[in-house]
Amino acid sequence: MLQKGNRIIIAGIVLQVVVLLVFGTVAGDYYVRVRGSSRTSHGDEENGNVNTELWRDKRFHMFVCAVMGAYSAILIRCIYR
């Protein structure tokens, strides 16, 4: 019974790490696509100026860094377990 409980705990931790890695991959892909979109927009479109302004905003960059830091800390904690 104890061994089954340990296996369930390990499986849950492995699942958590896999889900976090998938999230990181998808979030990274989104970041790359939006970054490329903001660089190629010349302000001709209605949303072009908004994207460019957002990417130049210091508070937005601080937010992205905070999210990356939190994600990294959670992932490291999950792997360490």
MIDOLUM-513204 format. One record per atom (N, C-alpha, C): residue number from 1; residue in three letters; atom name; x negated, y, z negated. Coordinates in Angstrom, 3 decimals, m for minus. Atoms other than C-alpha are relative to their C-alpha. Last residue first. Example, Ala and Ser with C-alpha at 12.3 -4.5 7.8 and 13.67 -1.06 7.14 Angstrom:
NODE  nr rest atom       c1       c2       c3
NODE   2  SER    N    0.820   m1.190    0.060
NODE   2  SER   CA  m13.670   m1.060   m7.140
NODE   2  SER    C    0.770    1.090   m0.730
NODE   1  ALA    N   m0.890   m1.190    0.000
NODE   1  ALA   CA  m12.300   m4.500   m7.800
NODE   1  ALA    C   m0.900    1.200    0.000
***
This chain:
NODE  nr rest atom       c1       c2       c3
NODE  81  ARG    N   m0.783    0.957    0.769
NODE  81  ARG   CA  m10.927   17.328    5.539
NODE  81  ARG    C   m0.243   m1.374    0.517
NODE  80  TYR    N    0.755    0.340    1.204
NODE  80  TYR   CA  m13.755   19.258    7.189
NODE  80  TYR    C    0.726   m1.037   m0.843
NODE  79  ILE    N    1.031    0.959   m0.404
NODE  79  ILE   CA  m11.972   19.162   10.550
NODE  79  ILE    C   m0.774   m0.465   m1.220
NODE  78  CYS    N   m0.644    1.259   m0.393
NODE  78  CYS   CA   m8.873   20.776    9.067
NODE  78  CYS    C   m1.038   m1.060    0.372
NODE  77  ARG    N   m0.527    0.647    1.212
NODE  77  ARG   CA  m10.887   23.437    7.234
NODE  77  ARG    C    0.643   m1.336    0.330
NODE  76  ILE    N    1.155    0.530    0.750
NODE  76  ILE   CA  m12.856   24.232   10.387
NODE  76  ILE    C    0.470   m0.717   m1.264
NODE  75  LEU    N    0.519    1.148   m0.725
NODE  75  LEU   CA   m9.624   24.575   12.372
NODE  75  LEU    C   m1.180   m0.632   m0.735
NODE  74  ILE    N   m0.946    1.104    0.173
NODE  74  ILE   CA   m8.054   26.825    9.741
NODE  74  ILE    C   m0.512   m1.246    0.697
NODE  73  ALA    N    0.056    0.448    1.393
NODE  73  ALA   CA  m11.118   29.073    9.605
NODE  73  ALA    C    0.925   m1.189   m0.238
NODE  72  SER    N    1.261    0.709    0.216
NODE  72  SER   CA  m11.366   29.263   13.399
NODE  72  SER    C   m0.097   m0.546   m1.420
NODE  71  TYR    N   m0.069    1.279   m0.716
NODE  71  TYR   CA   m7.691   30.166   13.768
NODE  71  TYR    C   m1.259   m0.818   m0.245
NODE  70  ALA    N   m0.921    0.856    0.748
NODE  70  ALA   CA   m7.962   32.844   11.090
NODE  70  ALA    C    0.101   m1.377    0.646
NODE  69  GLY    N    0.632    0.361    1.264
NODE  69  GLY   CA  m11.036   34.334   12.749
NODE  69  GLY    C    0.866   m0.942   m0.823
NODE  68  MET    N    1.055    0.967   m0.317
NODE  68  MET   CA   m9.448   34.242   16.205
NODE  68  MET    C   m0.713   m0.461   m1.272
NODE  67  VAL    N   m0.666    1.254   m0.340
NODE  67  VAL   CA   m6.309   35.927   14.849
NODE  67  VAL    C   m1.037   m1.074    0.320
NODE  66  ALA    N   m0.560    0.559    1.227
NODE  66  ALA   CA   m8.397   38.609   13.156
NODE  66  ALA    C    0.684   m1.339    0.259
NODE  65  CYS    N    1.114    0.536    0.794
NODE  65  CYS   CA  m10.457   39.186   16.316
NODE  65  CYS    C    0.505   m0.626   m1.297
NODE  64  VAL    N    0.450    1.214   m0.680
NODE  64  VAL   CA   m7.269   39.569   18.379
NODE  64  VAL    C   m1.146   m0.647   m0.777
NODE  63  PHE    N   m1.013    1.031    0.197
NODE  63  PHE   CA   m5.875   42.049   15.841
NODE  63  PHE    C   m0.434   m1.320    0.628
NODE  62  MET    N    0.135    0.427    1.396
NODE  62  MET   CA   m9.100   44.078   15.827
NODE  62  MET    C    1.003   m1.106   m0.323
NODE  61  HIS    N    1.204    0.835    0.066
NODE  61  HIS   CA   m8.989   44.154   19.625
NODE  61  HIS    C   m0.248   m0.485   m1.422
NODE  60  PHE    N   m0.326    1.277   m0.633
NODE  60  PHE   CA   m5.393   45.402   19.481
NODE  60  PHE    C   m1.198   m0.933   m0.051
NODE  59  ARG    N   m0.795    0.776    0.947
NODE  59  ARG   CA   m6.388   48.088   16.971
NODE  59  ARG    C    0.396   m1.358    0.573
NODE  58  LYS    N    0.893    0.588    1.002
NODE  58  LYS   CA   m9.157   49.292   19.286
NODE  58  LYS    C    0.783   m0.856   m0.995
NODE  57  ASP    N   m0.350   m0.405    1.357
NODE  57  ASP   CA   m6.756   49.879   22.176
NODE  57  ASP    C   m0.869   m0.744   m1.021
NODE  56  ARG    N    0.976   m1.006    0.447
NODE  56  ARG   CA   m8.441   49.454   25.576
NODE  56  ARG    C    0.239    0.444   m1.443
NODE  55  TRP    N    1.326    0.620    0.056
NODE  55  TRP   CA   m6.637   46.195   26.340
NODE  55  TRP    C   m1.073    0.981   m0.448
NODE  54  LEU    N    0.052    0.981    1.074
NODE  54  LEU   CA   m3.290   47.745   25.414
NODE  54  LEU    C   m1.392   m0.598   m0.135
NODE  53  GLU    N    0.045   m0.710    1.280
NODE  53  GLU   CA   m3.827   50.807   27.577
NODE  53  GLU    C   m0.125   m0.962   m1.169
NODE  52  THR    N    1.307   m0.626    0.103
NODE  52  THR   CA   m4.675   48.641   30.586
NODE  52  THR    C   m0.144    0.741   m1.324
NODE  51  ASN    N    1.015    1.032    0.206
NODE  51  ASN   CA   m1.642   46.445   30.070
NODE  51  ASN    C   m1.377    0.611   m0.197
NODE  50  VAL    N   m0.198    0.534    1.344
NODE  50  VAL   CA    0.686   49.434   29.640
NODE  50  VAL    C   m1.055   m1.054   m0.305
NODE  49  ASN    N    0.528   m0.961    0.968
NODE  49  ASN   CA   m0.713   51.176   32.707
NODE  49  ASN    C    0.109   m0.517   m1.419
NODE  48  GLY    N    1.452   m0.081   m0.132
NODE  48  GLY   CA   m0.157   48.118   34.888
NODE  48  GLY    C   m0.633    0.930   m1.015
NODE  47  ASN    N    0.649    0.577    1.178
NODE  47  ASN   CA    3.364   47.509   33.614
NODE  47  ASN    C   m1.519    0.100    0.064
NODE  46  GLU    N   m0.562   m0.596    1.199
NODE  46  GLU   CA    5.091   49.872   36.096
NODE  46  GLU    C   m0.713   m0.506   m1.255
NODE  45  GLU    N   m1.229    0.604    0.480
NODE  45  GLU   CA    2.865   48.870   38.918
NODE  45  GLU    C    0.451    0.681   m1.281
NODE  44  ASP    N   m1.036   m0.198   m1.005
NODE  44  ASP   CA    0.355   51.067   40.667
NODE  44  ASP    C    1.339   m0.524   m0.492
NODE  43  GLY    N   m0.962   m0.995    0.453
NODE  43  GLY   CA   m1.792   51.358   37.551
NODE  43  GLY    C    1.089    0.276    1.014
NODE  42  HIS    N    0.532   m1.343   m0.236
NODE  42  HIS   CA   m4.726   49.674   39.207
NODE  42  HIS    C    0.958    1.090   m0.445
NODE  41  SER    N   m1.085   m0.960   m0.216
NODE  41  SER   CA   m4.058   46.164   37.941
NODE  41  SER    C   m0.586    1.415    0.066
NODE  40  THR    N   m0.323   m0.151   m1.416
NODE  40  THR   CA   m7.047   43.876   38.542
NODE  40  THR    C    1.121    0.997    0.246
NODE  39  ARG    N    1.130   m0.554   m0.757
NODE  39  ARG   CA   m8.617   44.308   35.114
NODE  39  ARG    C    0.348    0.247    1.463
NODE  38  SER    N    0.148   m1.404    0.355
NODE  38  SER   CA   m5.352   43.894   33.239
NODE  38  SER    C   m1.159    0.645    0.748
NODE  37  SER    N   m1.114   m0.781   m0.544
NODE  37  SER   CA   m4.555   40.703   35.114
NODE  37  SER    C   m0.162    1.479   m0.313
NODE  36  GLY    N    0.206   m0.152   m1.437
NODE  36  GLY   CA   m7.971   39.249   34.400
NODE  36  GLY    C    1.078    0.832    0.653
NODE  35  ARG    N    1.180   m0.862   m0.163
NODE  35  ARG   CA   m7.548   39.906   30.688
NODE  35  ARG    C   m0.288    0.240    1.484
NODE  34  VAL    N   m0.461   m1.368    0.254
NODE  34  VAL   CA   m4.042   38.457   30.797
NODE  34  VAL    C   m1.156    0.976    0.165
NODE  33  ARG    N   m0.913   m0.442   m1.058
NODE  33  ARG   CA   m5.307   35.282   32.470
NODE  33  ARG    C    0.453    1.441   m0.195
NODE  32  VAL    N    0.766   m0.186   m1.238
NODE  32  VAL   CA   m8.324   34.847   30.187
NODE  32  VAL    C    0.898    0.526    1.117
NODE  31  TYR    N    0.884   m1.158    0.159
NODE  31  TYR   CA   m6.250   35.411   27.045
NODE  31  TYR    C   m0.760    0.290    1.294
NODE  30  TYR    N   m0.841   m1.191   m0.059
NODE  30  TYR   CA   m3.567   32.980   28.199
NODE  30  TYR    C   m0.851    1.263   m0.081
NODE  29  ASP    N   m0.416   m0.139   m1.394
NODE  29  ASP   CA   m6.184   30.304   28.875
NODE  29  ASP    C    0.860    1.248    0.187
NODE  28  GLY    N    1.170   m0.458   m0.759
NODE  28  GLY   CA   m7.696   30.875   25.452
NODE  28  GLY    C    0.326    0.211    1.465
NODE  27  ALA    N    0.186   m1.414    0.336
NODE  27  ALA   CA   m4.261   30.604   23.823
NODE  27  ALA    C   m1.197    0.584    0.742
NODE  26  VAL    N   m1.073   m0.755   m0.661
NODE  26  VAL   CA   m3.600   27.339   25.672
NODE  26  VAL    C   m0.151    1.499   m0.279
NODE  25  THR    N    0.211    0.074   m1.450
NODE  25  THR   CA   m6.966   25.875   24.647
NODE  25  THR    C    1.042    0.840    0.746
NODE  24  GLY    N    1.166   m0.819   m0.327
NODE  24  GLY   CA   m6.643   27.044   21.061
NODE  24  GLY    C   m0.268    0.033    1.491
NODE  23  PHE    N   m0.383   m1.398    0.141
NODE  23  PHE   CA   m3.116   25.607   20.814
NODE  23  PHE    C   m1.152    0.923    0.380
NODE  22  VAL    N   m0.866   m0.296   m1.148
NODE  22  VAL   CA   m4.336   22.267   22.181
NODE  22  VAL    C    0.443    1.459   m0.045
NODE  21  LEU    N    0.862   m0.086   m1.181
NODE  21  LEU   CA   m7.194   22.280   19.657
NODE  21  LEU    C    0.811    0.307    1.260
NODE  20  LEU    N    0.737   m1.265    0.050
NODE  20  LEU   CA   m4.784   23.114   16.831
NODE  20  LEU    C   m0.914    0.160    1.211
NODE  19  VAL    N   m0.957   m1.066   m0.313
NODE  19  VAL   CA   m2.453   20.263   17.878
NODE  19  VAL    C   m0.704    1.361   m0.023
NODE  18  VAL    N   m0.309    0.078   m1.431
NODE  18  VAL   CA   m5.388   17.816   17.964
NODE  18  VAL    C    0.952    1.131    0.409
NODE  17  VAL    N    1.171   m0.482   m0.743
NODE  17  VAL   CA   m6.616   18.951   14.539
NODE  17  VAL    C    0.284    0.001    1.497
NODE  16  GLN    N    0.110   m1.435    0.217
NODE  16  GLN   CA   m3.138   18.573   13.020
NODE  16  GLN    C   m1.174    0.582    0.776
NODE  15  LEU    N   m1.040   m0.642   m0.804
NODE  15  LEU   CA   m2.713   15.129   14.580
NODE  15  LEU    C   m0.076    1.521   m0.132
NODE  14  VAL    N    0.439    0.096   m1.400
NODE  14  VAL   CA   m6.051   14.047   13.121
NODE  14  VAL    C    1.025    0.669    0.914
NODE  13  ILE    N    1.084   m0.969   m0.167
NODE  13  ILE   CA   m4.975   15.324    9.704
NODE  13  ILE    C   m0.504   m0.009    1.440
NODE  12  GLY    N   m0.568   m1.344    0.048
NODE  12  GLY   CA   m1.668   13.471    9.921
NODE  12  GLY    C   m1.054    1.073    0.213
NODE  11  ALA    N   m0.711   m0.213   m1.267
NODE  11  ALA   CA   m3.378   10.258   11.045
NODE  11  ALA    C    0.613    1.404    0.042
NODE  10  ILE    N    1.012   m0.216   m1.049
NODE  10  ILE   CA   m5.817   10.511    8.129
NODE  10  ILE    C    0.671    0.270    1.341
NODE   9  ILE    N    0.610   m1.308    0.252
NODE   9  ILE   CA   m2.930   10.915    5.659
NODE   9  ILE    C   m1.021    0.332    1.082
NODE   8  ILE    N   m1.002   m1.003   m0.377
NODE   8  ILE   CA   m1.042    7.984    7.198
NODE   8  ILE    C   m0.565    1.407   m0.195
NODE   7  ARG    N   m0.055   m0.042   m1.470
NODE   7  ARG   CA   m4.163    5.823    7.030
NODE   7  ARG    C    1.004    1.042    0.489
NODE   6  ASN    N    1.219   m0.665   m0.493
NODE   6  ASN   CA   m4.674    6.694    3.386
NODE   6  ASN    C    0.001    0.121    1.514
NODE   5  GLY    N   m0.120   m1.418    0.313
NODE   5  GLY   CA   m1.057    5.790    2.585
NODE   5  GLY    C   m1.201    0.790    0.494
NODE   4  LYS    N   m0.977   m0.550   m0.948
NODE   4  LYS   CA   m1.414    2.448    4.376
NODE   4  LYS    C    0.177    1.502   m0.223
NODE   3  GLN    N    0.685   m0.145   m1.294
NODE   3  GLN   CA   m4.597    1.726    2.410
NODE   3  GLN    C    0.952    0.566    1.064
NODE   2  LEU    N    0.896   m1.152    0.088
NODE   2  LEU   CA   m2.818    2.422   m0.880
NODE   2  LEU    C   m0.700    0.244    1.337
NODE   1  MET    N   m0.823   m1.191    0.000
NODE   1  MET   CA    0.000    0.000    0.000
NODE   1  MET    C   m0.875    1.266    0.000
***
